[in-house]
Amino acid sequence: MKIYLKKTFADNTPTLLKKCGYHYTGEFRGESGFARRAGAGIYPQFHIYVNQDTDEELILNLHFDAKKPSYAGSSMHSGEYDTEIVKDEADRIKNFIARVAEESGNQT
């Protein structure tokens, strides 16, 4: 699920996502990856790729990894992109960022 955000917050993207509960997971195909655990272990987890990060706009691509890849050496997973749990997490992220922008004197 794509999340489109106007840049109305003072924090840089990694700091903002860290405040939102995400940790940096590395680069993949030129995009920065971040994850947030949704349980006690590594999986399930929410996973974000930063598609675009300019002075004006931030585009995040969010999905939910219910389990680790099934086959050794594979990066394929059973990711969910448009389910209710992903929509709820996208709303949580948008609300969090709106609060951060409001606290810094800006509005989204």
C-alpha positions as CSV (number, residue, x, y, z in Angstrom):
1,M,0.0,0.0,0.0
2,K,1.4,3.4,-1.0
3,I,1.3,6.2,1.6
4,Y,1.7,9.7,0.2
5,L,2.8,12.4,2.6
6,K,3.5,16.1,2.2
7,K,6.8,17.0,3.9
8,T,5.5,19.2,6.7
9,F,7.6,17.7,9.5
10,A,11.1,18.7,10.7
11,D,12.6,15.2,11.2
12,N,14.5,13.4,8.5
13,T,12.8,10.2,7.2
14,P,14.9,7.7,9.2
15,T,14.4,9.6,12.5
16,L,10.6,10.0,11.8
17,L,10.2,6.3,11.1
18,K,12.2,5.4,14.2
19,K,9.9,7.5,16.3
20,C,7.0,5.7,14.7
21,G,8.4,2.3,15.9
22,Y,10.3,1.2,12.8
23,H,14.0,0.2,12.5
24,Y,16.3,0.4,9.5
25,T,16.7,-2.9,7.6
26,G,19.0,-1.9,4.8
27,E,18.8,-1.0,1.1
28,F,17.0,-3.1,-1.5
29,R,16.9,-2.1,-5.2
30,G,17.9,1.4,-4.3
31,E,15.1,1.9,-1.7
32,S,15.6,2.2,2.1
33,G,13.8,-0.5,4.1
34,F,12.3,-0.2,7.6
35,A,10.4,-2.8,9.7
36,R,8.2,-2.9,12.8
37,R,7.5,-6.1,14.6
38,A,3.9,-7.1,15.1
39,G,4.6,-9.9,17.5
40,A,7.2,-11.3,19.9
41,G,9.5,-12.6,17.1
42,I,10.9,-11.2,13.9
43,Y,7.7,-12.2,12.1
44,P,5.0,-11.1,11.7
45,Q,6.2,-7.6,10.8
46,F,5.2,-4.5,8.9
47,H,7.7,-3.5,6.3
48,I,8.2,-0.1,4.6
49,Y,10.2,0.8,1.6
50,V,10.9,4.5,1.0
51,N,9.9,5.0,-2.7
52,Q,10.5,8.7,-2.9
53,D,12.0,11.2,-0.4
54,T,12.2,14.8,-1.7
55,D,11.9,18.1,0.0
56,E,8.2,18.3,-0.8
57,E,7.0,14.7,-0.6
58,L,7.5,11.3,1.0
59,I,6.1,8.2,-0.6
60,L,6.2,5.0,1.5
61,N,5.3,1.5,0.3
62,L,3.9,-0.5,3.2
63,H,3.2,-4.2,3.4
64,F,2.8,-6.9,6.1
65,D,5.0,-10.0,6.2
66,A,3.0,-12.7,8.1
67,K,6.0,-15.1,7.9
68,K,9.5,-15.5,6.7
69,P,10.3,-16.6,3.2
70,S,9.3,-20.3,2.7
71,Y,12.2,-21.4,0.5
72,A,15.9,-21.2,1.4
73,G,17.7,-18.5,-0.6
74,S,14.4,-16.9,-1.6
75,S,13.3,-13.3,-0.8
76,M,9.7,-14.1,-1.7
77,H,7.2,-13.9,1.1
78,S,3.5,-14.0,1.7
79,G,3.3,-10.2,2.0
80,E,-0.1,-8.5,2.4
81,Y,-0.5,-5.1,0.7
82,D,-4.2,-4.1,0.9
83,T,-5.6,-6.0,3.8
84,E,-7.4,-4.4,6.8
85,I,-4.3,-4.8,9.0
86,V,-2.2,-2.9,6.4
87,K,-4.8,-0.2,6.1
88,D,-4.9,0.2,9.9
89,E,-1.1,0.5,10.1
90,A,-1.2,3.1,7.3
91,D,-3.7,5.1,9.3
92,R,-1.6,4.8,12.4
93,I,1.5,6.1,10.5
94,K,-0.4,9.0,8.9
95,N,-1.9,10.0,12.3
96,F,1.5,9.8,14.0
97,I,3.1,11.9,11.3
98,A,0.3,14.5,11.5
99,R,0.8,14.7,15.3
100,V,4.6,15.2,14.8
101,A,3.9,17.9,12.2
102,E,1.4,19.6,14.5
103,E,3.8,19.5,17.4
104,S,6.5,21.1,15.2
105,G,4.1,23.9,14.2
106,N,3.2,22.5,10.8
107,Q,0.2,20.9,9.3
108,T,-0.2,18.0,6.9
